[in-house]
Amino acid sequence: MYTVATIILLCCVAWAVVAGLLAIRYCAKRGIEVNPVLLGIEMLRCLSRYRKLTHDEIGHIGPLFYHYVVSINAALVVGVALLIVRFG
């Protein structure tokens, strides 16, 4: 059970990273400069800008924002559950 939960946690984190990188790519195509050295911070900044850009362009927030939010929250829930099982 612990191994399955760890695999789910890693998949959620990978899903969040991919969604964040795709949001960075979307912003870079729109002319927003991205610093590759600070990619982790840039991911959060670009997700915020992605949300605003897609809302302005198509009238609603783009799907990558929701992919990131759902996956990072799922990773948080699974991570806390793993900690409770491990140390609880």
C-alpha positions as CSV (number, residue, x, y, z in Angstrom):
1,M,0.0,0.0,0.0
2,Y,2.8,2.4,0.9
3,T,4.5,1.7,-2.5
4,V,1.3,2.4,-4.4
5,A,0.8,5.7,-2.6
6,T,4.4,6.7,-3.3
7,I,3.9,6.0,-7.0
8,I,0.7,8.0,-7.0
9,L,2.6,10.9,-5.3
10,L,5.4,10.8,-7.8
11,C,2.9,10.8,-10.7
12,C,1.0,13.8,-9.3
13,V,4.3,15.7,-8.9
14,A,5.3,14.8,-12.5
15,W,1.8,15.9,-13.7
16,A,2.2,19.2,-11.9
17,V,5.7,19.8,-13.4
18,V,4.6,19.0,-16.9
19,A,1.5,21.3,-16.6
20,G,3.8,24.1,-15.2
21,L,6.3,23.7,-18.0
22,L,3.6,23.8,-20.6
23,A,2.3,27.0,-19.1
24,I,5.8,28.4,-19.2
25,R,6.0,27.5,-22.9
26,Y,2.6,29.1,-23.5
27,C,3.8,32.3,-21.9
28,A,7.1,32.3,-23.7
29,K,5.3,32.1,-27.0
30,R,3.4,35.2,-26.0
31,G,6.6,37.1,-25.4
32,I,7.0,36.8,-21.7
33,E,10.7,36.3,-20.8
34,V,11.5,33.2,-18.7
35,N,14.7,32.9,-16.6
36,P,15.8,29.3,-16.9
37,V,18.0,29.5,-13.8
38,L,15.0,30.2,-11.6
39,L,12.6,27.8,-13.2
40,G,10.7,26.8,-10.1
41,I,9.9,30.4,-9.2
42,E,9.2,31.2,-12.9
43,M,6.7,28.3,-13.0
44,L,4.5,29.9,-10.4
45,R,4.8,33.4,-12.0
46,C,4.0,32.0,-15.4
47,L,1.0,30.1,-14.1
48,S,-0.4,33.3,-12.8
49,R,0.3,35.0,-16.1
50,Y,-1.1,32.0,-18.0
51,R,-4.3,32.3,-16.1
52,K,-4.6,36.0,-16.9
53,L,-3.6,35.6,-20.6
54,T,-6.0,32.7,-21.3
55,H,-8.8,34.5,-19.5
56,D,-8.2,37.6,-21.7
57,E,-7.8,35.7,-24.9
58,I,-10.5,33.0,-24.8
59,G,-12.8,34.3,-22.0
60,H,-12.1,31.6,-19.5
61,I,-9.1,30.2,-17.6
62,G,-7.0,27.7,-19.6
63,P,-6.9,24.0,-18.7
64,L,-3.2,23.9,-17.7
65,F,-3.9,26.1,-14.7
66,Y,-6.5,23.6,-13.4
67,H,-4.2,20.6,-14.3
68,Y,-1.5,22.2,-12.1
69,V,-3.9,23.0,-9.2
70,V,-5.5,19.6,-9.1
71,S,-2.2,17.7,-9.4
72,I,-0.4,19.7,-6.8
73,N,-3.3,19.4,-4.4
74,A,-3.5,15.7,-5.0
75,A,0.2,15.4,-4.3
76,L,-0.3,17.3,-1.1
77,V,-3.1,15.1,0.1
78,V,-1.3,11.9,-0.8
79,G,1.9,13.2,0.8
80,V,0.2,14.0,4.1
81,A,-1.6,10.6,4.0
82,L,1.8,8.9,3.6
83,L,3.2,10.9,6.5
84,I,0.3,9.9,8.7
85,V,0.6,6.2,7.7
86,R,4.4,6.2,8.2
87,F,4.6,8.1,11.5
88,G,1.0,7.8,12.8
